[in-house]
Amino acid sequence: MNNIEIRLAKKEDAPFIALLGRITFRETFGHLFRDKQDLLYYSRSTFSVAKIENGIKKPNNVFWIAFVNRLPVGYAKLKLNSKSEFIESKSICQLQKIYVLKDFLSMKIGLELQNILLKKAKELEYNILWLSVLNSNERAINFYKKNGFEIIGNHDFEIGKEHFKFFAMKRKI
């Protein structure tokens, strides 16, 4: 039987989160990069241990980490007071990351992370949760739609030579 534990992340968890970020980002988006150096540079800068440690310390960030049988398998990040060009409300926060290793997706850890994140946002009296999702990531888009999110706009993002198109999505809390 698998023992699943999800808890708030601490500074000491930064190496786990950095490694999970690198692996899950590559699993999800690696095939979209023509130049693997762009992927490597992005992973090094976005998922460095120091950057994750600094992110955990910031009062507007809340991180969770998920374990299966004590093995780190996923994490989530909620960014408080995170404005969106598509939303008028001031009482909004952003689901910035939910990443789970592919081998553990069937265990519905992503859903558990999302539910914990929603509960925290509600406790903090936010009205709207928003996120960005790659517009070609149908698995993620369907997951969010199934969980009450709706598409509210489009925006672009560049990593190295790659140009990505994203949907902004939101849901009421």
Salt bridges, closest charged atoms under 4 A:
GLU5 OE2 - ARG7 NE 3.72
ASP13 OD2 - ARG7 NH1 2.63
ASP35 OD2 - LYS161 NZ 2.53
ASP38 OD2 - LYS161 NZ 3.20
ASP156 OD2 - HIS163 NE2 3.29
ASP156 OD1 - LYS165 NZ 3.45
GLU158 OE2 - HIS163 ND1 3.28
GLU162 OE2 - ARG34 NE 3.00
